[in-house]
Amino acid sequence: MLNRVAVLSDIHGVLPALEAVLAEPEVSAADRIVLTGDITAGPQPTQVLDLLVSLGDRIVWISGNADRELLEYRCGQRDSIPDPIAPWAAEQLREDHLDLLGQLPRSLSLPVRGLGKVLFCHATPRDDEEVVLVDSRLDRWREVFSELDDDVRTVVCGHTHMPFVRLAHGRLVINPGSIGMPYGRAGAHWALLGPGVELRSTTFDTEAAITQVTQNSSYPEIAEWADYFLHARATDADALEAFAPRDGRSDAP
């Protein structure tokens, strides 16, 4: 049984945001650091992977849809990726990075004190691209949880870059938000589990981070990318409006 677990999701290759969170005392002291996917698709993919690998067995890895897409692109299984930075990021990865991404599970379970058997995934337990939101209807939650064992009472997911905690059919659902591409408010967002749930936000020098990322990355549009995402210029309202049709709701615009 793990006493404390730090959950980091949607790092998206932003090294200074990741470094700021890893420096948090609660993260340093956690029994495990669980990554719930979309680790690499961003401006500093190799640096982020190398740092995480250096932390050894404390890191628990889960693949996200963006990680899968980068791997598929490099392996010739797809010709394009919707995210403009992703093809560039895919080309930066070394063979050892590709081997690592190819071995990552889509989900896994860990016992956490106070929360029991916790299932960690990227989007939903059954799919790495499905969308569920804080206000998703209960029928939608029943649908995405349909294949779960009854003893899974807590589910941790990422994918939508907006933190929330809610109950759905008796299960506690946690989204830690995004480390590197937050929607709604700036900062690196993560979660601390055990025995309860804490949604945390780590502040860092945004302008210094933008400068570091811009100087360090060879992505052609890096200045615009860093300004937009590190300043969290996409609001939560923007994100909810964009995601709503993929949530299956009939009243979506």
Phi and psi in degrees as GROMACS dihedral restraints (atoms count N, CA, C in turn):
[ dihedral_restraints ]
;  ai    aj    ak    al  type     phi  dphi    fc
    3     4     5     6     1   -87.3    20    10
    4     5     6     7     1   136.3    20    10
    6     7     8     9     1   -81.7    20    10
    7     8     9    10     1   -43.2    20    10
    9    10    11    12     1  -137.7    20    10
   10    11    12    13     1   132.7    20    10
   12    13    14    15     1  -130.4    20    10
   13    14    15    16     1   126.9    20    10
   15    16    17    18     1   -95.6    20    10
   16    17    18    19     1   132.7    20    10
   18    19    20    21     1  -113.0    20    10
   19    20    21    22     1   122.0    20    10
   21    22    23    24     1  -119.6    20    10
   22    23    24    25     1   122.5    20    10
   24    25    26    27     1  -125.4    20    10
   25    26    27    28     1   152.7    20    10
   27    28    29    30     1    50.9    20    10
   28    29    30    31     1    56.5    20    10
   30    31    32    33     1   -68.7    20    10
   31    32    33    34     1   -36.5    20    10
   33    34    35    36     1    50.9    20    10
   34    35    36    37     1    43.5    20    10
   36    37    38    39     1    62.4    20    10
   37    38    39    40     1    31.9    20    10
   39    40    41    42     1  -108.4    20    10
   40    41    42    43     1    98.8    20    10
   42    43    44    45     1   -63.7    20    10
   43    44    45    46     1   -48.6    20    10
   45    46    47    48     1   -62.6    20    10
   46    47    48    49     1   -33.6    20    10
   48    49    50    51     1   -67.0    20    10
   49    50    51    52     1   -43.0    20    10
   51    52    53    54     1   -63.2    20    10
   52    53    54    55     1   -44.7    20    10
   54    55    56    57     1   -61.3    20    10
   55    56    57    58     1   -38.8    20    10
   57    58    59    60     1   -63.2    20    10
   58    59    60    61     1   -40.6    20    10
   60    61    62    63     1   -71.6    20    10
   61    62    63    64     1   -42.4    20    10
   63    64    65    66     1   -62.2    20    10
   64    65    66    67     1   -23.6    20    10
   66    67    68    69     1   -80.2    20    10
   67    68    69    70     1   -10.4    20    10
   69    70    71    72     1   -64.5    20    10
   70    71    72    73     1   134.0    20    10
   72    73    74    75     1   -56.8    20    10
   73    74    75    76     1   -38.9    20    10
   75    76    77    78     1   -68.5    20    10
   76    77    78    79     1   -30.5    20    10
   78    79    80    81     1   -73.4    20    10
   79    80    81    82     1   -42.6    20    10
   81    82    83    84     1   -60.2    20    10
   82    83    84    85     1   -34.4    20    10
   84    85    86    87     1   -90.7    20    10
   85    86    87    88     1    -7.4    20    10
   87    88    89    90     1   -65.2    20    10
   88    89    90    91     1   147.6    20    10
   90    91    92    93     1   -65.8    20    10
   91    92    93    94     1   -38.2    20    10
   93    94    95    96     1  -142.3    20    10
   94    95    96    97     1   152.4    20    10
   96    97    98    99     1  -116.1    20    10
   97    98    99   100     1   113.3    20    10
   99   100   101   102     1   -98.6    20    10
  100   101   102   103     1   128.4    20    10
  102   103   104   105     1  -102.3    20    10
  103   104   105   106     1   115.4    20    10
  105   106   107   108     1   -97.6    20    10
  106   107   108   109     1    45.4    20    10
  108   109   110   111     1    90.0    20    10
  109   110   111   112     1   171.3    20    10
  111   112   113   114     1    53.5    20    10
  112   113   114   115     1    60.0    20    10
  114   115   116   117     1   -86.9    20    10
  115   116   117   118     1   -36.2    20    10
  117   118   119   120     1  -110.1    20    10
  118   119   120   121     1   -23.2    20    10
  120   121   122   123     1   -76.0    20    10
  121   122   123   124     1    87.6    20    10
  123   124   125   126     1  -176.9    20    10
  124   125   126   127     1  -165.1    20    10
  126   127   128   129     1   -78.9    20    10
  127   128   129   130     1   -19.6    20    10
  129   130   131   132     1  -131.4    20    10
  130   131   132   133     1    57.9    20    10
  132   133   134   135     1   -65.4    20    10
  133   134   135   136     1   -41.4    20    10
  135   136   137   138     1   -71.1    20    10
  136   137   138   139     1   -39.2    20    10
  138   139   140   141     1   -64.9    20    10
  139   140   141   142     1   -40.1    20    10
  141   142   143   144     1   -65.1    20    10
  142   143   144   145     1   -46.5    20    10
  144   145   146   147     1   -63.3    20    10
  145   146   147   148     1   -43.0    20    10
  147   148   149   150     1   -63.8    20    10
  148   149   150   151     1   -39.9    20    10
  150   151   152   153     1   -63.7    20    10
  151   152   153   154     1   -45.6    20    10
  153   154   155   156     1   -65.9    20    10
  154   155   156   157     1   -40.5    20    10
  156   157   158   159     1   -61.4    20    10
  157   158   159   160     1   -35.8    20    10
  159   160   161   162     1   -65.1    20    10
  160   161   162   163     1   -17.4    20    10
  162   163   164   165     1   -83.7    20    10
  163   164   165   166     1    -6.0    20    10
  165   166   167   168     1    68.5    20    10
  166   167   168   169     1  -141.7    20    10
  168   169   170   171     1   -73.5    20    10
  169   170   171   172     1    -7.2    20    10
  171   172   173   174     1   -69.2    20    10
  172   173   174   175     1   -21.8    20    10
  174   175   176   177     1   -88.6    20    10
  175   176   177   178     1   130.3    20    10
  177   178   179   180     1  -113.3    20    10
  178   179   180   181     1   120.5    20    10
  180   181   182   183     1  -101.3    20    10
  181   182   183   184     1   138.6    20    10
  183   184   185   186     1  -133.1    20    10
  184   185   186   187     1   139.1    20    10
  186   187   188   189     1   -80.3    20    10
  187   188   189   190     1   143.5    20    10
  189   190   191   192     1  -108.5    20    10
  190   191   192   193     1   172.5    20    10
  192   193   194   195     1   -60.0    20    10
  193   194   195   196     1   -36.8    20    10
  195   196   197   198     1   -68.3    20    10
  196   197   198   199     1   -37.7    20    10
  198   199   200   201     1   -63.7    20    10
  199   200   201   202     1   -43.9    20    10
  201   202   203   204     1   -61.0    20    10
  202   203   204   205     1   -42.8    20    10
  204   205   206   207     1   -65.2    20    10
  205   206   207   208     1   -39.7    20    10
  207   208   209   210     1   -61.4    20    10
  208   209   210   211     1   -43.5    20    10
  210   211   212   213     1   -64.6    20    10
  211   212   213   214     1   -45.0    20    10
  213   214   215   216     1   -61.6    20    10
  214   215   216   217     1   -39.3    20    10
  216   217   218   219     1   -63.2    20    10
  217   218   219   220     1   -46.8    20    10
  219   220   221   222     1   -67.9    20    10
  220   221   222   223     1   -28.6    20    10
  222   223   224   225     1   -88.0    20    10
  223   224   225   226     1     3.3    20    10
  225   226   227   228     1    76.3    20    10
  226   227   228   229     1    18.5    20    10
  228   229   230   231     1   -90.0    20    10
  229   230   231   232     1    -6.5    20    10
  231   232   233   234     1  -152.5    20    10
  232   233   234   235     1   151.8    20    10
  234   235   236   237     1   -96.8    20    10
  235   236   237   238     1   -15.2    20    10
  237   238   239   240     1  -152.9    20    10
  238   239   240   241     1   166.1    20    10
  240   241   242   243     1  -136.4    20    10
  241   242   243   244     1   134.7    20    10
  243   244   245   246     1   -57.9    20    10
  244   245   246   247     1   -37.9    20    10
  246   247   248   249     1   -72.4    20    10
  247   248   249   250     1   120.6    20    10
  249   250   251   252     1   -59.2    20    10
  250   251   252   253     1   -32.3    20    10
  252   253   254   255     1   -79.8    20    10
  253   254   255   256     1   -17.7    20    10
  255   256   257   258     1   -64.8    20    10
  256   257   258   259     1   -45.4    20    10
  258   259   260   261     1   -59.5    20    10
  259   260   261   262     1   -39.3    20    10
  261   262   263   264     1   -62.3    20    10
  262   263   264   265     1   -46.3    20    10
  264   265   266   267     1   -61.4    20    10
  265   266   267   268     1   -39.5    20    10
  267   268   269   270     1   -59.8    20    10
  268   269   270   271     1   -38.7    20    10
  270   271   272   273     1   -71.5    20    10
  271   272   273   274     1   -18.1    20    10
  273   274   275   276     1   -79.2    20    10
  274   275   276   277     1   -20.2    20    10
  276   277   278   279     1   -73.3    20    10
  277   278   279   280     1   137.3    20    10
  279   280   281   282     1   -81.1    20    10
  280   281   282   283     1   171.8    20    10
  282   283   284   285     1   -62.7    20    10
  283   284   285   286     1   -37.4    20    10
  285   286   287   288     1   -66.8    20    10
  286   287   288   289     1   -32.0    20    10
  288   289   290   291     1   -66.4    20    10
  289   290   291   292     1   -43.6    20    10
  291   292   293   294     1   -63.3    20    10
  292   293   294   295     1   -40.3    20    10
  294   295   296   297     1   -61.0    20    10
  295   296   297   298     1   -42.5    20    10
  297   298   299   300     1   -62.1    20    10
  298   299   300   301     1   -49.8    20    10
  300   301   302   303     1   -61.5    20    10
  301   302   303   304     1   -34.8    20    10
  303   304   305   306     1   -69.2    20    10
  304   305   306   307     1   -16.8    20    10
  306   307   308   309     1   -98.1    20    10
  307   308   309   310     1    -3.9    20    10
  309   310   311   312     1   -75.4    20    10
  310   311   312   313     1   138.1    20    10
  312   313   314   315     1   -76.6    20    10
  313   314   315   316     1   160.0    20    10
  315   316   317   318     1   -82.6    20    10
  316   317   318   319     1   -23.8    20    10
  318   319   320   321     1  -161.1    20    10
  319   320   321   322     1   164.2    20    10
  321   322   323   324     1  -162.4    20    10
  322   323   324   325     1   163.8    20    10
  324   325   326   327     1  -119.5    20    10
  325   326   327   328     1   143.4    20    10
  327   328   329   330     1  -136.8    20    10
  328   329   330   331     1   144.6    20    10
  330   331   332   333     1   -83.6    20    10
  331   332   333   334     1   126.3    20    10
  333   334   335   336     1  -124.4    20    10
  334   335   336   337     1   132.1    20    10
  336   337   338   339     1   -56.5    20    10
  337   338   339   340     1   129.5    20    10
  339   340   341   342     1    87.1    20    10
  340   341   342   343     1   -17.0    20    10
  342   343   344   345     1  -120.7    20    10
  343   344   345   346     1    -9.3    20    10
  345   346   347   348     1    72.5    20    10
  346   347   348   349     1  -145.6    20    10
  348   349   350   351     1   -76.2    20    10
  349   350   351   352     1   115.0    20    10
  351   352   353   354     1  -108.0    20    10
  352   353   354   355     1   126.6    20    10
  354   355   356   357     1   -96.4    20    10
  355   356   357   358     1   127.9    20    10
  357   358   359   360     1  -109.4    20    10
  358   359   360   361     1   132.9    20    10
  360   361   362   363     1  -148.4    20    10
  361   362   363   364     1   179.0    20    10
  363   364   365   366     1   -89.9    20    10
  364   365   366   367     1   -60.8    20    10
  366   367   368   369     1  -106.6    20    10
  367   368   369   370     1   -64.4    20    10
  369   370   371   372     1  -137.5    20    10
  370   371   372   373     1   166.8    20    10
  372   373   374   375     1   -59.9    20    10
  373   374   375   376     1   -22.0    20    10
  375   376   377   378     1  -109.1    20    10
  376   377   378   379     1    -7.0    20    10
  378   379   380   381     1  -158.2    20    10
  379   380   381   382     1   137.9    20    10
  381   382   383   384     1   -88.4    20    10
  382   383   384   385     1     5.4    20    10
  384   385   386   387     1  -125.2    20    10
  385   386   387   388     1    -8.3    20    10
  387   388   389   390     1   -61.5    20    10
  388   389   390   391     1   151.3    20    10
  390   391   392   393     1  -112.8    20    10
  391   392   393   394     1   125.7    20    10
  393   394   395   396     1  -129.7    20    10
  394   395   396   397     1   144.1    20    10
  396   397   398   399     1  -125.1    20    10
  397   398   399   400     1   170.3    20    10
  399   400   401   402     1   -59.5    20    10
  400   401   402   403     1   -30.1    20    10
  402   403   404   405     1  -106.2    20    10
  403   404   405   406     1    19.4    20    10
  405   406   407   408     1   -60.4    20    10
  406   407   408   409     1   141.9    20    10
  408   409   410   411     1   -67.6    20    10
  409   410   411   412     1   155.7    20    10
  411   412   413   414     1   -63.0    20    10
  412   413   414   415     1   -33.2    20    10
  414   415   416   417     1   -61.7    20    10
  415   416   417   418     1   -35.3    20    10
  417   418   419   420     1   -65.9    20    10
  418   419   420   421     1   -43.4    20    10
  420   421   422   423     1   -63.9    20    10
  421   422   423   424     1   -40.4    20    10
  423   424   425   426     1   -59.5    20    10
  424   425   426   427     1   -39.3    20    10
  426   427   428   429     1   -64.8    20    10
  427   428   429   430     1   -48.9    20    10
  429   430   431   432     1   -75.2    20    10
  430   431   432   433     1   -18.1    20    10
  432   433   434   435     1   -96.3    20    10
  433   434   435   436     1     6.4    20    10
  435   436   437   438     1   -61.3    20    10
  436   437   438   439     1   -25.8    20    10
  438   439   440   441     1  -100.0    20    10
  439   440   441   442     1     4.2    20    10
  441   442   443   444     1   -78.5    20    10
  442   443   444   445     1   146.5    20    10
  444   445   446   447     1   -69.8    20    10
  445   446   447   448     1   151.1    20    10
  447   448   449   450     1   -63.0    20    10
  448   449   450   451     1   -25.9    20    10
  450   451   452   453     1   -81.1    20    10
  451   452   453   454     1    -2.8    20    10
  453   454   455   456     1   -86.3    20    10
  454   455   456   457     1   106.6    20    10
  456   457   458   459     1  -107.2    20    10
  457   458   459   460     1    -5.0    20    10
  459   460   461   462     1  -136.1    20    10
  460   461   462   463     1   132.2    20    10
  462   463   464   465     1  -126.5    20    10
  463   464   465   466     1   130.2    20    10
  465   466   467   468     1  -114.9    20    10
  466   467   468   469     1   126.2    20    10
  468   469   470   471     1  -136.1    20    10
  469   470   471   472     1   167.2    20    10
  471   472   473   474     1  -128.4    20    10
  472   473   474   475     1  -127.4    20    10
  474   475   476   477     1    81.4    20    10
  475   476   477   478     1   -43.5    20    10
  477   478   479   480     1   -96.3    20    10
  478   479   480   481     1    -2.4    20    10
  480   481   482   483     1    65.9    20    10
  481   482   483   484     1    19.6    20    10
  483   484   485   486     1  -132.1    20    10
  484   485   486   487     1   122.6    20    10
  486   487   488   489     1   -74.1    20    10
  487   488   489   490     1   141.9    20    10
  489   490   491   492     1  -161.8    20    10
  490   491   492   493     1   160.7    20    10
  492   493   494   495     1  -134.0    20    10
  493   494   495   496     1   131.6    20    10
  495   496   497   498     1  -154.6    20    10
  496   497   498   499     1   163.0    20    10
  498   499   500   501     1   -96.8    20    10
  499   500   501   502     1   142.1    20    10
  501   502   503   504     1  -145.2    20    10
  502   503   504   505     1   108.8    20    10
  504   505   506   507     1    54.9    20    10
  505   506   507   508     1    42.2    20    10
  507   508   509   510     1    83.1    20    10
  508   509   510   511     1    -7.6    20    10
  510   511   512   513     1   -96.1    20    10
  511   512   513   514     1   138.8    20    10
  513   514   515   516     1   -84.6    20    10
  514   515   516   517     1   127.1    20    10
  516   517   518   519     1  -114.5    20    10
  517   518   519   520     1   130.8    20    10
  519   520   521   522     1  -128.1    20    10
  520   521   522   523     1   128.7    20    10
  522   523   524   525     1  -119.4    20    10
  523   524   525   526     1   117.7    20    10
  525   526   527   528     1   -75.9    20    10
  526   527   528   529     1    -9.1    20    10
  528   529   530   531     1    84.9    20    10
  529   530   531   532     1  -166.5    20    10
  531   532   533   534     1  -115.3    20    10
  532   533   534   535     1   140.7    20    10
  534   535   536   537     1   -74.5    20    10
  535   536   537   538     1   -50.1    20    10
  537   538   539   540     1  -105.5    20    10
  538   539   540   541     1   -16.8    20    10
  540   541   542   543     1  -135.2    20    10
  541   542   543   544     1    64.6    20    10
  543   544   545   546     1   -70.4    20    10
  544   545   546   547     1   144.0    20    10
  546   547   548   549     1  -108.7    20    10
  547   548   549   550     1   135.6    20    10
  549   550   551   552     1   102.9    20    10
  550   551   552   553     1   -46.1    20    10
  552   553   554   555     1  -156.1    20    10
  553   554   555   556     1   147.3    20    10
  555   556   557   558     1   -71.6    20    10
  556   557   558   559     1   166.1    20    10
  558   559   560   561     1   114.0    20    10
  559   560   561   562     1   166.0    20    10
  561   562   563   564     1   -99.9    20    10
  562   563   564   565     1   116.7    20    10
  564   565   566   567     1  -101.8    20    10
  565   566   567   568     1   137.4    20    10
  567   568   569   570     1  -154.2    20    10
  568   569   570   571     1   179.4    20    10
  570   571   572   573     1  -135.5    20    10
  571   572   573   574     1   150.0    20    10
  573   574   575   576     1  -119.7    20    10
  574   575   576   577     1   122.7    20    10
  576   577   578   579     1  -110.8    20    10
  577   578   579   580     1   142.7    20    10
  579   580   581   582     1    99.7    20    10
  580   581   582   583     1   118.9    20    10
  582   583   584   585     1   -80.0    20    10
  583   584   585   586     1   -13.2    20    10
  585   586   587   588     1  -110.3    20    10
  586   587   588   589     1  -151.9    20    10
  588   589   590   591     1  -132.1    20    10
  589   590   591   592     1   127.6    20    10
  591   592   593   594     1  -123.5    20    10
  592   593   594   595     1   123.0    20    10
  594   595   596   597     1   -86.1    20    10
  595   596   597   598     1   123.4    20    10
  597   598   599   600     1  -118.7    20    10
  598   599   600   601     1   154.9    20    10
  600   601   602   603     1  -136.0    20    10
  601   602   603   604     1   126.0    20    10
  603   604   605   606     1  -102.3    20    10
  604   605   606   607     1   121.9    20    10
  606   607   608   609     1   -89.6    20    10
  607   608   609   610     1   147.8    20    10
  609   610   611   612     1  -149.4    20    10
  610   611   612   613     1   171.1    20    10
  612   613   614   615     1   -72.3    20    10
  613   614   615   616     1    99.6    20    10
  615   616   617   618     1   -62.7    20    10
  616   617   618   619     1   -43.8    20    10
  618   619   620   621     1   -65.6    20    10
  619   620   621   622     1   -39.6    20    10
  621   622   623   624     1   -65.5    20    10
  622   623   624   625     1   -37.6    20    10
  624   625   626   627     1   -65.4    20    10
  625   626   627   628     1   -41.9    20    10
  627   628   629   630     1   -61.5    20    10
  628   629   630   631     1   -42.8    20    10
  630   631   632   633     1   -62.2    20    10
  631   632   633   634     1   -43.9    20    10
  633   634   635   636     1   -63.8    20    10
  634   635   636   637     1   -47.0    20    10
  636   637   638   639     1   -64.2    20    10
  637   638   639   640     1   -43.2    20    10
  639   640   641   642     1   -63.5    20    10
  640   641   642   643     1   -39.5    20    10
  642   643   644   645     1   -76.3    20    10
  643   644   645   646     1   -27.4    20    10
  645   646   647   648     1   -90.7    20    10
  646   647   648   649     1   -24.4    20    10
  648   649   650   651     1  -102.7    20    10
  649   650   651   652     1   141.7    20    10
  651   652   653   654     1   -97.5    20    10
  652   653   654   655     1     8.3    20    10
  654   655   656   657     1   -60.1    20    10
  655   656   657   658     1   128.5    20    10
  657   658   659   660     1   -58.0    20    10
  658   659   660   661     1   -33.8    20    10
  660   661   662   663     1  -104.1    20    10
  661   662   663   664     1    31.9    20    10
  663   664   665   666     1   -65.4    20    10
  664   665   666   667     1   -36.3    20    10
  666   667   668   669     1   -62.3    20    10
  667   668   669   670     1   -45.5    20    10
  669   670   671   672     1   -67.5    20    10
  670   671   672   673     1   -41.1    20    10
  672   673   674   675     1   -59.4    20    10
  673   674   675   676     1   -51.8    20    10
  675   676   677   678     1   -63.3    20    10
  676   677   678   679     1   -42.5    20    10
  678   679   680   681     1   -61.4    20    10
  679   680   681   682     1   -44.7    20    10
  681   682   683   684     1   -68.0    20    10
  682   683   684   685     1   -48.6    20    10
  684   685   686   687     1   -84.4    20    10
  685   686   687   688     1   -37.5    20    10
  687   688   689   690     1   -73.8    20    10
  688   689   690   691     1   -24.3    20    10
  690   691   692   693     1   -86.4    20    10
  691   692   693   694     1    -1.9    20    10
  693   694   695   696     1    51.5    20    10
  694   695   696   697     1    52.6    20    10
  696   697   698   699     1   -73.1    20    10
  697   698   699   700     1   -17.4    20    10
  699   700   701   702     1   -80.9    20    10
  700   701   702   703     1   119.3    20    10
  702   703   704   705     1   -78.5    20    10
  703   704   705   706     1   166.1    20    10
  705   706   707   708     1   -63.8    20    10
  706   707   708   709     1   -34.8    20    10
  708   709   710   711     1   -64.7    20    10
  709   710   711   712     1   -41.7    20    10
  711   712   713   714     1   -58.9    20    10
  712   713   714   715     1   -47.1    20    10
  714   715   716   717     1   -65.9    20    10
  715   716   717   718     1   -43.2    20    10
  717   718   719   720     1   -63.7    20    10
  718   719   720   721     1   -38.8    20    10
  720   721   722   723     1   -65.2    20    10
  721   722   723   724     1   -39.7    20    10
  723   724   725   726     1   -70.5    20    10
  724   725   726   727     1   -37.4    20    10
  726   727   728   729     1   -81.6    20    10
  727   728   729   730     1   -25.1    20    10
  729   730   731   732     1   -52.5    20    10
  730   731   732   733     1   -44.4    20    10
  732   733   734   735     1   -60.9    20    10
  733   734   735   736     1   -29.9    20    10
  735   736   737   738     1   -80.7    20    10
  736   737   738   739     1    -8.0    20    10
  738   739   740   741     1   -83.9    20    10
  739   740   741   742     1    -8.4    20    10
  741   742   743   744     1    81.7    20    10
  742   743   744   745     1     9.2    20    10
  744   745   746   747     1   -77.4    20    10
  745   746   747   748     1   139.8    20    10
  747   748   749   750     1   -73.6    20    10
  748   749   750   751     1   -20.9    20    10
  750   751   752   753     1   -96.8    20    10
  751   752   753   754     1    13.6    20    10
  753   754   755   756     1   -69.0    20    10
  754   755   756   757     1   143.4    20    10
